[in-house]
Structures are given as structure tokens and as C-alpha cells.
Amino acid sequence: MAQSHQNRIHATVSAFQSASEGMIAALEGLNDAAATHAPAGGGWHAAQIGYHVAVTNDFLAGILTGATAGARQAPHGFEENPNVFSGLPSKIETFPSLVPPPGVTRAQALERLRESTALAVRAIEGLTAERAAGEVVDFSFGVISLYQLAEFLGGHVVRHQAQLQRVTASV
């Protein structure tokens, strides 16, 4: 039996908030030098990772509310693929607008994370059942409903928590 709209939204918000709190706690646990230490193999430092998550939260929340273009009516007969996220590649090239600036600080990342978490929670909670199931977004890995886009938010944070742990392991 399908999960009710209210239950699905509640579970999605809970998972997202838990992941976001973990990301915030991880950044809070670093000092400023560790948060901006460039990883030996290249890539984003911890503050940049947090900032990227925040601007991505903002972007996806905009799609969920309709303030940002990106969603379209689901095609006739659309059914969610419950395994759509299982095929995600280990690295996804992000949109240029979601790449964090090199000089971002831990404090800036934390502020943006807190603000974007609240914004995303409001966006998820504001989804109607009709929009959540009746609109879709095209991603490189598949077409997903707005329900799934909301669920992707939490998974995105978790992916970047693991990245943050990798880049700070030797700091």
C-alpha cells in the first residue's frame, strides 16, 4: 500500500533534517583552519562542501516551491522508479552555479546551511500531493517526481557528509 502524502512528507523532512543536522555538527566540530584546509588530492575543502550543500538546498527548494524553473507536468502514465537513486554515479558534475567559491569560510558555510535547511524544510512541507506526484524533474540519472526530488535533498546531504569526512580525515 502506498504511503500517505502526510507520512511521506514527514519521513522526508525527518531524514533531511537529520542529515542536515549531521552536516552542521560536522562543520561546527572543525576549527576554521581545518574547515578551509585544501585536500591533498585536490577538490573542495570542508567549508566549500557545506556551502555547496546549502546552495543546492536553496536551488532544489526553489524547484519544489515553483519559484525556480525545472519541474514539468508528469507525462501521462508516469510512475516513479523506486530504484532511480541506486544508479547514481559516485561523482556527479554539478551545475556551475552550485560550485562554491574558493574563499568561503566555515562561518559562511554554517550560516548558509542553517538558512537553506529551514528553507528546504518549508518547501518540502509546502508540497501538495498533486504537485508532489504530478510534476517531475529531469536529471541525468532519470526522471523523478517532486516527492523524489524532496527525498534527494536528504541523500545529497548524506553523500556530501561522507565527502566531508574524507577530506577532513587527515586534518
Secondary structure, DSSP 8 states (H G I E B T S, - for coil): ----HHHHHHHHHHHHHHHHHHHHHHHHTS-HHHHT---TT-S--HHHHHHHHHHHHHHHHHHHHTSSS-EEE--TT----TTGGGG--S-----GGGS--TT--HHHHHHHHHHHHHHHHHHHHT--HHHHHHEEEEETTEEEEHHHHHHHHHHHHHHHHHHHHHHHTT-
